[in-house]
Amino acid sequence: RGLKNWAPALAATAAAMGNAIGRMIGCGQEYESIIADLIKYVGEKESRGTMPDLKQVQKLARRALMARRAADGKIRRSKATLDKTRQRGEQRGEWSNVLGNVKINPRVLHTSAEVTTLQSLVAITEQAVASGAGVHAVGSGHSYSTCQSTDGHLIETHGLSRLAQAPGTGSAPISAQLEPGQLRAGTLPLVRQGDTTPWPRQDYRPTEHLALVEAESGVTILALAQALESMDLALTNMGGASWQTLAGYVSTSTHGSGIGLGPICDGVRSLVLVSSGAWAPSAGARSRIVRATAPSSSTAHVYRIEPYNGITDPARYSSAEVTLVQSDEAFRAVVCSFGSMGVIYSLVMEVMQFYYVRAVATQITWSEALAELQPVPPTRTNPHGVPALLTDHRNVQYFWSPYPEDPYGPDGSKEHLAVRLVVDIVPKVETSFIANVITGLQGQESVARVLFDLIATDLYFAVADEQIIYEVSALIMDMCPHAVPMLVNSALKSQALVGNRSGKWYEVYNLGTAENAGFASEFAFPLQRNKAPDAKLGSYKVWPKSEAQAGGWTVEHLNAGVQSFARNTEALRRDGQLATSPLGIRFVARSDKPLSMMHGSLTGMIELDMAYGTFAYEEILRVQGWALMRDVGARFHWGLNFNNSSGAGNLIGLMYPGTRDKWLAEMRKFNARNTYTNDFLVLLGLSGTNYLAGINK
């Protein structure tokens, strides 16, 4: 804007950027020209301090999309080149997460092709122990923190993706799979692939028909959901994406929404762990141990770990390779331990009958949301006074805009918009896109307004499977920052239409964005008052130490987090750093896992989302995250955080009062050799032992 002859300079810059992008994805001169026109158009509008005409943006974006489709063959060749580059990275021993902010160059990279059995994990652990190297497993790379880092042996787990098999299926069973005859009497039925479903399929009662399923740790949630569908089974809940692995979901306490549903790790009933540590019970702790009869290694121990009264009957259990450990302390610590105690090989999950759901989205204001989240009088069945909205529906979540609806308009409205999304189980439904749109239009104040908002944000949603739309969106947001608040609010409004869907559970729960279209950090807030006399807002003393210390329902802490984000969004906007997406707000049941974000209290989760590629996205999330921790006492998500993790000032001890030390006691047993210690654990003060012992001796 400061250039005297800015128009020619901008035109030349736009052409150069269009050419560069076109060459990058191999779409040809027509695409390059259209992108240049688009960049030039939004740049001219921004230089004059005016908003771009979204219809013109949409027109150019559609032309660019058609040009890209016309060059589909070139795109495929470009993708093949990228795949070769990725393969060369693997040959060098390099691994990157999805976003690319975490890159690991381990001593040895064990690819999915070579890690396909329990025995391969045992062999890798033996190698690592023999050389004094570290070990860590990775899944789909959806974690943005460094919890997956190692300088030793890095294990890709997608080769561990099978379910337990029944005899006669023609497929070999997974290693050391649990068998129905080994279960305690009265335990839920254990269903393997090839088994007869334990209820008639036409008897549709999903919340009453429950079972157990064992799967290897590297199966993705989508692949697991599809396999379970063929067995008339389903997970009880899911987060907003399905490409992560089962072990990744579990180990970081990933969650969906639903005040009666805990994090995914609370659905684990048994797991098999390969560890370098020789576990032994703590003095006075209850435990049952059935030793492996012929273990193949003295340095790589294989355990089946369960609660003290777990699903396996010790009197019926016998295994040559796998030692059964039934201990509440060990189980609760290992389930949510982000790879710090060993490598998970398989997990037994409690599941339910396959089900269908209907999502109903409604546009409201945040003030209206707060009103419907106020406590109700306690009752025998609702002792904490949880709002009826949350207890009457299976899943409830909100999308919230960080920008006021019309702060610069004639009315100067400072109200923030929200969309409430309510999901419930329904009878089997066959739906189409048109049917879902009609559902979305029902009950809207203005059909024309909703349709306009949908059209205005067609850039985001109508062709959401095209990665180029996200790339163009980021360009527009960066070049025309004045338009960002309006674009974010329009995107939020459109959720009141496109959020209305019916169908299979895993299709509706999946938010449907491209894998690298956006990213997030996430933080937890207690939804119950701490009865302790020194509890106060703005410190970690807001978190109850135990279920007995957790009092009545409150949204005070959650709303304090929302207001903190709003204040910092405005401060960052004035300095040219803009939040580029609505936020997600979810509700999760209390967990008994010592380092689950939901430990000790019913929990509200705020997901801070950003569009991929927009200016200063990591810095914005990091600044916002530290503010939530400092000012509100929020707990960071183990996987979804951008270096908002530190052990300084006993931070983890403050976050998890009374439970961090219990977790550490178990971690020191499994990680006595420091096999699983990495920078993440050292910085958090969770390395289990003095990692630098003797440094000055």
C-alpha positions as CSV (number, residue, x, y, z in Angstrom):
1,R,0.0,0.0,0.0
2,G,2.9,2.3,0.5
3,L,4.1,2.1,-3.0
4,K,3.4,5.1,-5.2
5,N,2.9,2.9,-8.3
6,W,1.4,0.0,-6.4
7,A,-0.9,-1.2,-9.2
8,P,1.8,-2.3,-11.7
9,A,3.9,-3.8,-8.9
10,L,0.9,-5.7,-7.6
11,A,0.0,-7.0,-11.0
12,A,3.6,-8.2,-11.5
13,T,3.6,-9.8,-8.1
14,A,0.2,-11.5,-8.7
15,A,1.4,-12.9,-12.0
16,A,4.6,-14.2,-10.4
17,M,2.6,-15.8,-7.5
18,G,0.1,-17.3,-10.0
19,N,2.9,-18.8,-12.0
20,A,4.6,-20.2,-8.9
21,I,1.5,-21.8,-7.5
22,G,0.6,-23.2,-11.0
23,R,4.0,-24.8,-11.4
24,M,3.9,-26.1,-7.9
25,I,0.9,-28.3,-8.5
26,G,1.3,-28.6,-12.3
27,C,-1.9,-27.0,-13.5
28,G,-0.8,-25.1,-16.5
29,Q,-1.0,-21.5,-17.8
30,E,-4.7,-21.1,-17.6
31,Y,-4.7,-21.8,-13.9
32,E,-1.7,-19.5,-13.4
33,S,-3.5,-16.7,-15.1
34,I,-6.7,-17.1,-13.1
35,I,-4.9,-17.3,-9.7
36,A,-3.0,-14.1,-10.8
37,D,-6.3,-12.4,-11.4
38,L,-7.7,-13.5,-8.1
39,I,-4.6,-12.3,-6.2
40,K,-4.7,-9.0,-8.0
41,Y,-8.4,-8.5,-7.4
42,V,-8.2,-9.0,-3.6
43,G,-5.0,-7.1,-3.4
44,E,-6.5,-4.0,-5.1
45,K,-9.5,-4.1,-2.7
46,E,-7.3,-4.4,0.3
47,S,-5.1,-1.5,-0.8
48,R,-8.2,0.7,-0.8
49,G,-9.4,-0.7,2.6
50,T,-12.5,-2.2,1.1
51,M,-14.1,-5.6,1.2
52,P,-13.8,-7.9,-1.9
53,D,-17.1,-8.9,-3.7
54,L,-17.4,-12.5,-2.6
55,K,-19.3,-13.3,-5.8
56,Q,-16.4,-12.2,-7.9
57,V,-14.0,-14.2,-5.6
58,Q,-16.3,-17.2,-6.0
59,K,-16.4,-16.8,-9.8
60,L,-12.6,-16.7,-10.1
61,A,-12.2,-19.6,-7.6
62,R,-14.6,-21.7,-9.7
63,R,-12.6,-20.9,-12.9
64,A,-9.4,-21.9,-11.1
65,L,-11.0,-25.1,-9.9
66,M,-12.1,-26.1,-13.4
67,A,-8.7,-25.3,-14.7
68,R,-7.2,-27.6,-12.1
69,R,-9.6,-30.4,-12.9
70,A,-8.8,-30.0,-16.6
71,A,-5.1,-30.6,-15.7
72,D,-5.9,-33.7,-13.6
73,G,-3.2,-35.8,-15.2
74,K,-0.6,-33.3,-14.4
75,I,-1.8,-33.1,-10.8
76,R,-1.4,-36.9,-10.5
77,R,2.1,-36.7,-11.9
78,S,2.9,-33.9,-9.4
79,K,1.5,-36.0,-6.6
80,A,3.7,-38.9,-7.7
81,T,6.7,-36.6,-7.5
82,L,5.8,-35.6,-4.0
83,D,5.4,-39.3,-3.0
84,K,8.9,-40.0,-4.3
85,T,10.2,-37.1,-2.2
86,R,8.5,-38.5,0.8
87,Q,10.0,-41.9,0.1
88,R,13.5,-40.4,-0.1
89,G,12.8,-38.9,3.3
90,E,12.0,-42.3,4.7
91,Q,15.2,-43.7,3.2
92,R,17.1,-41.0,5.0
93,G,15.2,-41.9,8.2
94,E,13.1,-38.7,8.3
95,W,9.5,-38.5,9.6
96,S,7.1,-35.5,9.7
97,N,3.7,-35.0,11.2
98,V,0.8,-33.9,9.0
99,L,1.3,-30.2,9.5
100,G,5.1,-30.4,9.1
101,N,5.9,-28.5,12.3
102,V,7.4,-31.6,13.8
103,K,10.2,-33.4,11.9
104,I,12.1,-36.3,13.4
105,N,15.4,-37.7,12.1
106,P,15.7,-40.8,14.3
107,R,18.6,-43.2,14.5
108,V,16.4,-45.8,12.8
109,L,13.0,-45.4,11.1
110,H,11.0,-48.6,11.2
111,T,8.3,-48.2,8.4
112,S,4.9,-49.8,8.4
113,A,6.0,-52.4,6.0
114,E,8.4,-53.9,8.5
115,V,6.3,-53.5,11.6
116,T,3.4,-55.9,11.2
117,T,3.5,-58.2,14.3
118,L,3.9,-58.2,18.0
119,Q,7.3,-60.0,17.5
120,S,8.6,-57.1,15.4
121,L,8.0,-54.7,18.3
122,V,9.8,-57.1,20.6
123,A,12.8,-57.2,18.3
124,I,13.0,-53.4,17.9
125,T,12.8,-53.0,21.7
126,E,15.6,-55.5,22.2
127,Q,17.8,-53.6,19.6
128,A,17.2,-50.3,21.4
129,V,17.9,-51.6,24.8
130,A,21.1,-53.3,23.6
131,S,22.4,-50.0,22.2
132,G,21.0,-47.7,24.8
133,A,18.8,-46.0,22.3
134,G,15.3,-44.6,22.7
135,V,12.0,-45.9,21.2
136,H,8.8,-44.2,20.2
137,A,5.8,-45.1,18.1
138,V,3.9,-42.8,15.7
139,G,0.6,-43.1,14.0
140,S,-1.0,-40.7,11.5
141,G,1.0,-37.6,12.7
142,H,-2.1,-35.7,13.8
143,S,-0.3,-34.5,16.9
144,Y,1.3,-31.0,16.7
145,S,3.3,-31.3,19.9
146,T,6.7,-33.0,20.2
147,C,5.3,-35.9,22.3
148,Q,6.2,-38.3,19.5
149,S,9.8,-37.3,19.2
150,T,12.8,-39.7,19.7
151,D,16.5,-39.7,18.7
152,G,16.5,-43.5,18.7
153,H,14.1,-46.0,17.0
154,L,10.9,-44.5,15.5
155,I,8.2,-47.0,14.8
156,E,5.5,-46.4,12.2
157,T,2.4,-48.4,13.3
158,H,0.0,-48.4,10.3
159,G,1.2,-52.0,9.5
160,L,-0.6,-53.0,12.8
161,S,-4.1,-52.6,11.5
162,R,-6.0,-55.9,11.9
163,L,-8.8,-56.9,14.2
164,A,-8.9,-60.2,16.2
165,Q,-10.0,-63.1,14.1
166,A,-12.4,-66.0,14.8
167,P,-11.4,-69.5,13.7
168,G,-12.5,-70.4,10.1
169,T,-12.1,-66.9,8.6
170,G,-9.0,-67.9,6.6
171,S,-7.0,-65.2,8.3
172,A,-4.4,-65.8,11.1
173,P,-5.3,-64.4,14.5
174,I,-3.5,-61.3,15.7
175,S,-0.7,-61.9,18.1
176,A,-1.7,-63.0,21.6
177,Q,-5.3,-62.1,20.9
178,L,-7.7,-62.5,23.8
179,E,-10.2,-65.3,23.4
180,P,-13.8,-65.5,24.7
181,G,-12.9,-68.5,26.9
182,Q,-10.4,-66.4,28.8
183,L,-13.0,-63.8,30.0
184,R,-14.5,-63.6,33.4
185,A,-18.1,-64.8,33.8
186,G,-20.6,-62.0,33.2
187,T,-18.3,-60.0,31.0
188,L,-19.6,-58.4,27.8
189,P,-19.3,-60.7,24.7
190,L,-15.9,-60.6,22.9
191,V,-16.6,-60.4,19.1
192,R,-14.0,-61.3,16.6
193,Q,-14.1,-60.9,12.8
194,G,-16.0,-63.9,11.6
195,D,-18.1,-64.3,14.8
196,T,-21.8,-64.2,14.8
197,T,-23.2,-60.9,16.1
198,P,-24.5,-61.5,19.6
199,W,-27.9,-60.0,18.8
200,P,-30.3,-60.1,15.8
201,R,-29.3,-57.3,13.4
202,Q,-32.9,-56.2,13.0
203,D,-33.1,-55.7,16.8
204,Y,-31.9,-52.0,16.7
205,R,-31.1,-51.0,20.3
206,P,-27.7,-49.5,20.1
207,T,-27.3,-48.2,23.6
208,E,-28.4,-51.6,25.1
209,H,-26.4,-53.9,22.8
210,L,-22.8,-53.7,24.0
211,A,-19.7,-55.9,23.2
212,L,-15.9,-56.0,23.2
213,V,-13.6,-55.9,20.2
214,E,-9.8,-56.2,20.0
215,A,-7.8,-54.4,17.4
216,E,-4.2,-53.7,16.7
217,S,-3.0,-50.2,17.7
218,G,-2.2,-48.8,14.2
219,V,-5.6,-49.2,12.7
220,T,-7.1,-45.8,11.8
221,I,-10.4,-44.7,13.3
222,L,-12.0,-44.7,9.8
223,A,-10.8,-48.2,8.9
224,L,-11.9,-49.5,12.4
225,A,-15.3,-47.9,12.0
226,Q,-15.8,-49.5,8.6
227,A,-14.7,-52.9,9.8
228,L,-17.0,-52.6,12.8
229,E,-19.9,-51.7,10.5
230,S,-19.7,-55.1,8.8
231,M,-20.0,-56.7,12.3
232,D,-23.0,-54.5,13.3
233,L,-20.7,-52.7,15.8
234,A,-19.5,-49.1,16.4
235,L,-17.4,-47.0,18.7
236,T,-19.4,-45.2,21.4
237,N,-18.1,-41.8,20.3
238,M,-15.6,-40.1,18.0
239,G,-13.6,-36.9,17.7
240,G,-13.9,-34.6,14.7
241,A,-11.5,-36.5,12.4
242,S,-11.0,-40.2,11.6
243,W,-7.6,-40.6,10.1
244,Q,-5.8,-40.9,13.4
245,T,-4.8,-44.3,14.8
246,L,-6.6,-46.0,17.6
247,A,-3.6,-45.9,19.9
248,G,-3.0,-42.2,19.1
249,Y,-6.7,-41.4,20.0
250,V,-6.3,-43.3,23.3
251,S,-2.8,-42.3,24.4
252,T,-3.6,-38.5,24.2
253,S,-7.1,-38.7,25.8
254,T,-8.7,-37.6,22.5
255,H,-12.5,-37.2,22.9
256,G,-15.8,-36.4,21.1
257,S,-18.5,-34.4,22.7
258,G,-21.2,-35.5,25.1
259,I,-21.4,-34.8,28.9
260,G,-22.2,-38.5,29.5
261,L,-19.4,-39.8,27.4
262,G,-15.8,-39.8,28.5
263,P,-12.6,-39.6,26.4
264,I,-11.9,-42.5,24.0
265,C,-9.4,-43.9,26.5
266,D,-12.2,-44.6,28.9
267,G,-13.5,-47.2,26.5
268,V,-10.4,-49.3,26.8
269,R,-10.9,-52.5,28.8
270,S,-7.5,-54.2,28.1
271,L,-4.3,-53.5,26.2
272,V,-1.1,-55.3,25.2
273,L,2.1,-53.3,25.8
274,V,5.7,-53.9,24.8
275,S,8.0,-52.3,27.3
276,S,11.6,-52.3,28.4
277,G,10.6,-52.0,32.1
278,A,10.2,-54.9,34.5
279,W,6.9,-53.9,36.2
280,A,6.2,-54.8,39.8
281,P,3.3,-53.7,42.0
282,S,3.7,-50.9,44.5
283,A,3.7,-51.8,48.2
284,G,0.1,-52.2,49.5
285,A,-1.5,-51.9,46.0
286,R,-3.9,-54.5,44.8
287,S,-2.7,-56.5,41.8
288,R,-2.9,-59.8,40.1
289,I,-0.1,-61.2,37.9
290,V,-0.1,-64.2,35.6
291,R,3.5,-64.6,34.3
292,A,4.2,-65.6,30.7
293,T,5.2,-69.2,30.5
294,A,8.0,-68.9,27.9
295,P,8.9,-65.2,27.2
296,S,11.3,-64.9,24.3
297,S,13.2,-61.8,25.6
298,S,14.6,-60.7,28.9
299,T,14.8,-57.0,27.9
300,A,11.5,-56.6,26.0
301,H,8.6,-57.4,28.3
302,V,5.1,-58.0,26.9
303,Y,2.2,-57.2,29.2
304,R,-1.6,-57.5,28.9
305,I,-2.7,-54.7,31.3
306,E,-6.1,-54.4,32.8
307,P,-7.8,-52.9,35.9
308,Y,-7.7,-55.0,39.0
309,N,-11.1,-56.5,38.3
310,G,-10.5,-56.6,34.6
311,I,-12.3,-58.6,31.9
312,T,-9.8,-61.5,31.9
313,D,-10.2,-64.3,34.4
314,P,-6.7,-65.0,35.8
315,A,-7.6,-68.6,36.4
316,R,-8.4,-69.1,32.7
317,Y,-5.5,-67.1,31.3
318,S,-2.3,-68.5,30.0
319,S,0.2,-67.2,27.4
320,A,3.7,-68.1,26.5
321,E,4.7,-64.5,25.6
322,V,2.4,-62.1,27.4
323,T,2.2,-61.5,31.2
324,L,-1.2,-60.5,32.5
325,V,-1.1,-57.6,34.9
326,Q,-4.3,-56.5,36.6
327,S,-3.7,-53.3,38.5
328,D,-5.8,-50.2,38.7
329,E,-2.7,-48.0,39.1
330,A,-0.8,-49.5,36.1
331,F,-3.8,-49.6,33.8
332,R,-5.0,-46.0,34.4
333,A,-1.5,-44.7,34.0
334,V,-0.6,-46.6,30.8
335,V,-3.8,-45.9,28.9
336,C,-3.1,-42.2,28.8
337,S,0.6,-42.0,28.7
338,F,1.4,-40.6,25.1
339,G,4.0,-43.3,24.4
340,S,6.1,-42.8,27.5
341,M,5.8,-46.3,29.0
342,G,6.2,-48.5,25.9
343,V,4.6,-49.3,22.6
344,I,0.9,-50.4,22.5
345,Y,0.4,-53.4,20.3
346,S,-3.4,-54.0,20.7
347,L,-6.4,-52.7,22.6
348,V,-9.7,-54.2,23.6
349,M,-12.5,-51.6,23.3
350,E,-16.0,-51.6,24.6
351,V,-18.3,-51.0,21.6
352,M,-22.0,-50.8,20.9
353,Q,-24.4,-51.8,18.1
354,F,-23.9,-49.9,14.9
355,Y,-26.0,-46.8,14.9
356,Y,-27.2,-43.8,12.9
357,V,-27.4,-40.2,14.2
358,R,-29.1,-36.9,13.2
359,A,-27.3,-33.6,13.8
360,V,-29.3,-30.4,14.2
361,A,-27.5,-27.1,13.9
362,T,-29.0,-23.8,15.1
363,Q,-27.5,-20.3,14.8
364,I,-27.6,-18.4,18.1
365,T,-25.5,-15.9,20.0
366,W,-23.0,-16.7,22.7
367,S,-25.2,-14.9,25.2
368,E,-28.0,-17.3,24.4
369,A,-25.6,-20.2,24.6
370,L,-24.5,-19.2,28.1
371,A,-28.2,-18.8,29.2
372,E,-28.9,-22.4,28.2
373,L,-25.8,-23.7,29.9
374,Q,-26.7,-22.4,33.4
375,P,-27.1,-25.1,36.1
376,V,-30.5,-26.6,37.0
377,P,-31.6,-27.6,40.5
378,P,-29.8,-30.8,41.6
379,T,-31.8,-34.0,41.7
380,R,-31.0,-37.6,42.7
381,T,-30.2,-38.5,39.1
382,N,-28.5,-35.2,38.3
383,P,-26.7,-34.3,41.6
384,H,-24.5,-31.6,40.0
385,G,-27.2,-29.7,38.3
386,V,-26.0,-30.3,34.7
387,P,-28.1,-28.3,32.2
388,A,-31.0,-30.2,30.6
389,L,-29.7,-29.4,27.1
390,L,-26.6,-31.5,27.8
391,T,-28.4,-34.4,29.6
392,D,-31.2,-34.7,27.1
393,H,-29.0,-35.2,24.1
394,R,-26.2,-37.6,23.3
395,N,-23.8,-35.0,21.9
396,V,-23.9,-31.2,22.1
397,Q,-21.2,-28.9,20.9
398,Y,-20.9,-25.3,19.8
399,F,-19.0,-23.4,17.1
400,W,-18.1,-19.9,18.2
401,S,-16.8,-16.9,16.2
402,P,-13.9,-15.0,17.7
403,Y,-15.2,-11.8,16.0
404,P,-18.3,-9.8,16.9
405,E,-21.0,-10.1,14.3
406,D,-20.8,-6.5,12.9
407,P,-18.4,-4.4,15.0
408,Y,-17.8,-1.8,12.3
409,G,-21.4,-1.6,11.0
410,P,-23.9,1.2,11.8
411,D,-25.2,-0.7,14.8
412,G,-21.7,-1.7,16.0
413,S,-22.9,-5.0,17.4
414,K,-20.4,-6.6,19.8
415,E,-22.3,-9.8,20.1
416,H,-20.5,-13.0,19.1
417,L,-22.3,-15.6,17.0
418,A,-22.4,-19.3,17.8
419,V,-23.9,-22.4,16.2
420,R,-25.3,-25.1,18.5
421,L,-24.9,-28.6,17.2
422,V,-27.1,-31.3,18.8
423,V,-26.6,-35.0,17.8
424,D,-28.9,-37.9,18.8
425,I,-29.2,-41.6,17.8
426,V,-32.0,-42.2,15.4
427,P,-33.5,-45.2,13.5
428,K,-31.7,-46.3,10.4
429,V,-31.7,-43.4,7.8
430,E,-30.8,-43.2,4.2
431,T,-29.9,-39.6,3.4
432,S,-28.7,-37.5,0.5
433,F,-27.1,-34.1,0.2
434,I,-30.5,-32.5,-0.8
435,A,-32.3,-34.1,2.1
436,N,-29.7,-32.7,4.5
437,V,-30.0,-29.2,2.9
438,I,-33.8,-29.3,3.3
439,T,-33.3,-30.3,7.0
440,G,-31.0,-27.4,7.4
441,L,-33.5,-24.9,6.0
442,Q,-36.3,-26.0,8.3
443,G,-36.8,-23.6,11.2
444,Q,-34.5,-20.9,9.9
445,E,-35.6,-17.3,10.3
446,S,-34.7,-16.4,6.7
447,V,-34.2,-19.0,4.1
448,A,-32.8,-16.4,1.7
449,R,-30.2,-15.3,4.3
450,V,-29.1,-18.8,5.0
451,L,-28.8,-19.5,1.3
452,F,-26.8,-16.3,0.8
453,D,-24.4,-17.3,3.6
454,L,-24.0,-20.7,2.0
455,I,-23.2,-19.2,-1.4
456,A,-20.9,-16.6,0.1
457,T,-18.9,-19.3,1.8
458,D,-19.0,-21.8,-1.1
459,L,-15.3,-21.2,-1.4
460,Y,-15.0,-23.2,1.9
461,F,-17.7,-25.8,1.8
462,A,-19.2,-26.6,-1.7
463,V,-15.9,-28.1,-2.9
464,A,-14.3,-28.9,0.4
465,D,-12.6,-32.0,-0.9
466,E,-10.4,-29.8,-3.2
467,Q,-7.2,-28.8,-1.4
468,I,-6.8,-25.8,-3.8
469,I,-9.8,-24.2,-2.2
470,Y,-8.0,-24.1,1.1
471,E,-4.8,-22.8,-0.5
472,V,-6.8,-20.0,-2.2
473,S,-8.6,-19.2,1.0
474,A,-5.3,-18.7,2.8
475,L,-4.1,-16.4,0.1
476,I,-7.3,-14.3,0.3
477,M,-7.1,-14.1,4.1
478,D,-3.5,-13.0,4.1
479,M,-3.9,-10.5,1.3
480,C,-7.2,-9.0,2.5
481,P,-7.1,-9.1,6.3
482,H,-10.0,-6.6,6.5
483,A,-12.2,-9.4,5.1
484,V,-11.2,-12.1,7.6
485,P,-13.8,-11.3,10.4
486,M,-16.6,-11.3,7.8
487,L,-15.3,-14.5,6.2
488,V,-15.1,-16.3,9.6
489,N,-18.6,-15.2,10.6
490,S,-19.9,-16.3,7.2
491,A,-18.3,-19.7,7.6
492,L,-19.9,-20.0,11.1
493,K,-23.3,-19.0,9.8
494,S,-23.1,-21.6,7.0
495,Q,-22.7,-24.3,9.7
496,A,-26.4,-23.7,10.6
497,L,-27.2,-25.2,7.2
498,V,-24.4,-27.7,6.3
499,G,-24.2,-28.9,10.0
500,N,-27.7,-30.5,9.6
501,R,-27.0,-34.0,8.6
502,S,-28.2,-37.5,9.2
503,G,-26.4,-40.8,8.5
504,K,-23.9,-43.3,9.8
505,W,-22.3,-42.2,13.1
506,Y,-18.7,-42.0,11.8
507,E,-19.8,-39.9,8.8
508,V,-21.7,-37.4,10.8
509,Y,-19.2,-37.1,13.6
510,N,-16.4,-36.5,11.1
511,L,-16.2,-32.7,10.4
512,G,-15.2,-33.5,6.8
513,T,-12.3,-31.1,6.2
514,A,-9.3,-32.1,4.2
515,E,-6.5,-33.6,6.4
516,N,-4.3,-30.6,6.2
517,A,-6.9,-27.9,5.6
518,G,-6.8,-26.7,9.2
519,F,-5.3,-27.5,12.6
520,A,-5.9,-26.6,16.2
521,S,-4.7,-26.5,19.7
522,E,-7.1,-27.5,22.5
523,F,-7.5,-26.7,26.2
524,A,-9.6,-28.1,29.0
525,F,-11.7,-26.2,31.6
526,P,-13.5,-27.7,34.7
527,L,-17.3,-27.6,34.6
528,Q,-17.7,-28.3,38.3
529,R,-16.8,-26.0,41.2
530,N,-13.9,-27.0,43.3
531,K,-15.1,-27.4,46.9
532,A,-11.6,-26.6,48.3
533,P,-11.6,-23.3,50.2
534,D,-8.5,-22.0,48.3
535,A,-10.0,-22.6,44.8
536,K,-10.1,-19.5,42.7
537,L,-10.6,-18.5,39.1
538,G,-7.3,-17.7,37.3
539,S,-5.2,-20.5,38.8
540,Y,-5.0,-24.3,38.6
541,K,-6.7,-24.5,42.0
542,V,-10.0,-24.4,40.1
543,W,-9.4,-28.1,39.3
544,P,-10.8,-30.6,41.9
545,K,-8.3,-33.1,43.2
546,S,-10.9,-35.9,43.3
547,E,-14.5,-36.7,42.5
548,A,-15.5,-36.0,46.1
549,Q,-14.0,-32.5,45.8
550,A,-16.0,-31.8,42.6
551,G,-19.1,-29.7,43.3
552,G,-22.0,-28.2,41.3
553,W,-22.1,-27.3,37.6
554,T,-20.5,-24.0,36.4
555,V,-19.6,-22.5,33.1
556,E,-17.6,-19.7,34.7
557,H,-14.2,-21.1,33.8
558,L,-15.2,-22.1,30.3
559,N,-16.6,-18.7,29.6
560,A,-13.5,-17.1,31.1
561,G,-11.6,-19.0,28.4
562,V,-13.9,-17.8,25.6
563,Q,-13.6,-14.2,26.8
564,S,-9.8,-14.5,27.1
565,F,-9.6,-15.7,23.5
566,A,-11.9,-12.8,22.3
567,R,-9.7,-10.2,24.1
568,N,-6.5,-11.5,22.7
569,T,-8.0,-12.0,19.2
570,E,-8.8,-8.2,19.1
571,A,-5.3,-7.3,20.4
572,L,-3.6,-9.6,17.8
573,R,-5.8,-8.3,15.0
574,R,-4.7,-4.7,15.7
575,D,-1.1,-5.9,15.1
576,G,-2.0,-7.8,11.9
577,Q,-2.3,-11.3,13.3
578,L,-5.8,-12.7,12.7
579,A,-7.7,-15.8,13.9
580,T,-8.9,-17.4,10.7
581,S,-11.6,-19.9,11.9
582,P,-14.5,-20.4,14.3
583,L,-13.7,-22.2,17.5
584,G,-15.1,-25.5,18.7
585,I,-16.5,-26.0,22.2
586,R,-17.3,-29.6,23.5
587,F,-18.4,-31.3,26.7
588,V,-16.8,-34.5,28.1
589,A,-17.5,-36.7,31.1
590,R,-15.0,-37.0,34.0
591,S,-12.2,-39.5,33.6
592,D,-10.3,-41.5,36.2
593,K,-7.0,-41.6,34.2
594,P,-4.4,-39.6,36.1
595,L,-3.2,-37.5,33.2
596,S,-6.3,-37.3,31.2
597,M,-7.3,-33.6,30.6
598,M,-10.8,-34.6,32.0
599,H,-9.5,-36.0,35.3
600,G,-11.4,-34.9,38.4
601,S,-14.3,-32.9,36.8
602,L,-16.8,-32.8,34.0
603,T,-14.9,-30.9,31.4
604,G,-15.4,-28.3,28.7
605,M,-12.9,-28.3,25.8
606,I,-12.1,-25.3,23.6
607,E,-10.5,-26.1,20.3
608,L,-8.6,-23.1,18.9
609,D,-8.8,-23.7,15.1
610,M,-6.8,-21.9,12.3
611,A,-6.9,-22.2,8.5
612,Y,-3.7,-23.9,7.3
613,G,-1.2,-21.6,5.7
614,T,-2.5,-18.3,7.1
615,F,-0.1,-15.7,8.5
616,A,1.5,-16.5,11.9
617,Y,-0.8,-19.4,12.6
618,E,1.5,-21.2,15.0
619,E,2.4,-17.9,16.9
620,I,-1.2,-17.0,17.3
621,L,-2.2,-20.3,18.8
622,R,0.9,-20.3,21.0
623,V,0.1,-16.8,22.4
624,Q,-3.6,-17.7,22.9
625,G,-2.6,-21.0,24.6
626,W,-0.3,-19.4,27.1
627,A,-2.9,-16.8,28.0
628,L,-5.5,-19.5,28.7
629,M,-3.1,-21.3,30.9
630,R,-1.9,-18.2,32.7
631,D,-5.2,-16.4,33.2
632,V,-7.7,-19.2,33.4
633,G,-5.9,-22.3,34.6
634,A,-6.5,-24.3,31.4
635,R,-5.0,-27.8,30.8
636,F,-3.4,-28.2,27.4
637,H,-4.2,-31.2,25.2
638,W,-1.3,-33.7,25.0
639,G,-1.3,-33.9,21.2
640,L,-3.0,-30.7,20.1
641,N,-0.7,-27.9,21.4
642,F,2.1,-25.8,19.9
643,N,4.8,-26.0,22.6
644,N,2.4,-24.8,25.3
645,S,4.0,-27.5,27.4
646,S,6.5,-26.9,30.1
647,G,7.4,-28.3,33.5
648,A,8.6,-25.0,34.8
649,G,7.3,-24.0,38.2
650,N,5.8,-27.5,38.8
651,L,3.2,-26.8,36.1
652,I,2.1,-30.4,35.6
653,G,1.9,-30.9,39.3
654,L,-0.4,-27.9,39.5
655,M,-2.5,-29.0,36.5
656,Y,-3.0,-32.5,37.9
657,P,-3.0,-32.1,41.7
658,G,-2.6,-35.4,43.5
659,T,-2.4,-37.6,40.3
660,R,0.8,-36.6,38.6
661,D,2.9,-38.4,41.2
662,K,0.7,-41.5,41.0
663,W,1.3,-41.5,37.2
664,L,5.0,-41.0,37.7
665,A,5.3,-43.9,40.1
666,E,4.0,-46.3,37.3
667,M,6.0,-44.6,34.6
668,R,9.3,-45.1,36.6
669,K,8.6,-48.9,36.5
670,F,7.9,-49.1,32.7
671,N,10.6,-46.6,31.8
672,A,13.3,-47.4,34.3
673,R,15.9,-47.6,31.4
674,N,14.7,-44.2,30.0
675,T,13.9,-46.0,26.7
676,Y,10.9,-43.8,26.2
677,T,12.2,-40.6,27.5
678,N,12.3,-37.7,25.0
679,D,12.6,-33.9,25.0
680,F,8.8,-33.6,25.5
681,L,9.0,-35.6,28.8
682,V,12.1,-33.9,30.0
683,L,10.7,-30.4,29.5
684,L,7.5,-31.4,31.3
685,G,9.4,-32.9,34.3
686,L,7.8,-36.3,33.4
687,S,11.0,-38.2,32.5
688,G,10.5,-40.5,35.5
689,T,14.1,-40.4,36.5
690,N,16.8,-37.8,36.7
691,Y,17.7,-38.0,33.0
692,L,20.8,-35.9,33.6
693,A,22.0,-37.7,36.7
694,G,25.8,-37.4,37.2
695,I,26.2,-34.6,34.7
696,N,28.5,-32.7,37.0
697,K,30.1,-35.6,38.8
